[in-house]
Amino acid sequence: MIIKKAFKYRIYPNKEQQHNLAIQFGHTRFVYNRYRVWREQSYKETGKGLTYNQTAVALTALQERN
């Protein structure tokens, strides 16, 4: 018999942590949306999607510019 357990945790961040989380989520949303559009455009133009490695290399290049 397999017993599965699950735990739920609730965090209560203070104001500074809420601010930092909001910034992090904004960055995440920017990266997701940027590469989603890039993948869609690539597919429309070539009929092939981009690989994870192609987008990871581009993200690294974007990080190095900033």
N, C-alpha and C positions, 0 to 999 in steps of 0.2 A: 504494500500500500504506500503510495507516494503522498506525502503531506506537503502542501504548498503554504508558505507564509507570505504575508505582505505587511508592510509597515507604511503608515502614512505620517508624514511630518508636515508641520505648518511652521513657516518662519514668519517672524515679525521684525522686519528690518527697521532700523531707525531712519531718520530723515537723510542722513549722509549716505547710508547704504541704499535707500530708495533712489536717490539721485544717481549713484554709480550704476545701479542696475538699469535705470532708464537709459543711461548713456550706452551701456553694453548692448541692450536690446535694440537700440537705434542703429548701432554699428552692424549688428547681426542682420537686421532688416535691410539695410543698405546693401550689404554683400549678397544676400539672397536675391533681392530684386535685380541687382546689376547682372548677376550671372544667369538668372532665369531669362532675362531679355536677350542676353548674348547667346544662350543656348537655343532659344526660339528662333532668333534671326539666322543663326547658322543652319538650323534645320530647314528653314524656309528656302535659304539660298542654295544649299548643297544637297539636301535630302538626307543628311547624316547629322546626328547629334554630336556634341562634344563629349569627350571622355572626362572622367574625374581628374586625371592627370593634367590634361590641358588647362582646365580651370584652376587647378591648384598652382600650376606654374604661373599663370596670369595673376593670381592673387598674391603670390610671393613678390612678383614684379611690382604690383600695386603697393604693397607694403614698403618695399625698398624706396619707392619714390617719395613716400611721405616721411 
